[in-house]
Amino acid sequence: MTQRLFQLSAPQHNGVRARRLSLEGVIPMPLITLLAEQYVQLRYGFVAALGLALLAVGIKAENAACAGIGSFLLIAPAVSTGP
C-alpha cells in the first residue's frame, strides 16, 4: 500500500474532472524548509534563521508586519557579515 504525501487537483469545470497530479516519491516540503533554515542558521546565525521563520509564517498567514520583520531580520545579518 502506497501512501500519498498530498495531491493537487484542479477545480471541476462543466462536470469534467481535471487530472490529478500525484507527488509520490518527491522530497516533502517540510524537509526542504528545515534544510534551508539550518543552512541559514549555520551561515548567518540564529537571528537570520528566526527572520526566515518569521518571513515564512508571515507569507503563509498573509501578515505584512510579520513578513516585514522577518525579512529585516533575514537581511540584516547578511549585510553586516561581508565577504
C-alpha positions in Angstrom: 0.0 0.0 0.0 1.5 3.3 -1.0 0.8 6.4 1.0 0.4 9.7 -0.9 2.0 12.7 0.6 -0.5 15.1 -1.0 -2.4 15.6 -4.2 -3.0 18.6 -6.2 -6.2 18.8 -8.2 -7.7 21.5 -10.4 -11.3 22.5 -9.9 -14.1 20.9 -11.9 -15.3 22.7 -15.0 -18.6 21.8 -16.6 -18.7 18.5 -14.8 -15.3 17.3 -16.2 -12.9 16.3 -13.5 -9.4 17.6 -14.0 -6.4 15.2 -14.0 -4.7 14.8 -10.6 -1.1 15.3 -10.0 0.4 12.9 -7.5 3.7 13.9 -5.9 4.7 10.5 -4.6 8.5 10.0 -4.2 9.2 13.7 -4.1 11.1 15.2 -1.2 8.5 16.6 1.2 8.3 20.4 1.6 8.9 20.5 5.4 12.3 18.7 4.9 13.3 21.3 2.3 12.3 24.1 4.7 14.2 22.5 7.6 17.3 22.2 5.5 17.1 25.8 4.3 16.7 27.1 7.8 19.6 25.0 9.1 21.8 26.4 6.3 20.8 30.0 7.0 21.5 29.4 10.7 24.9 27.9 10.0 25.9 30.6 7.6 24.4 33.8 9.2 23.4 32.8 12.8 20.3 32.5 14.9 18.8 35.9 14.1 18.7 35.2 10.3 17.1 31.8 11.0 14.5 33.5 13.1 14.0 36.0 10.3 13.5 33.2 7.8 10.9 31.5 10.0 9.0 34.8 10.6 9.1 35.6 6.9 7.7 32.1 6.0 5.0 32.4 8.7 4.1 36.0 7.6 3.7 35.0 4.0 1.7 31.9 4.9 -0.6 33.9 7.2 -0.7 36.9 4.8 0.5 39.1 7.7 2.6 42.0 6.3 4.0 43.1 9.7 5.4 39.6 10.4 6.8 39.2 6.9 8.4 42.6 7.1 10.1 41.9 10.5 11.2 38.5 9.2 12.7 40.0 6.0 14.6 42.6 8.0 15.9 40.0 10.4 17.0 37.9 7.5 18.7 40.6 5.6 20.4 42.4 8.5 23.0 39.7 9.3 23.7 39.1 5.7 24.5 42.7 5.0 26.7 43.1 8.1 28.6 39.8 7.5 30.6 40.9 4.5 32.7 38.6 2.2 
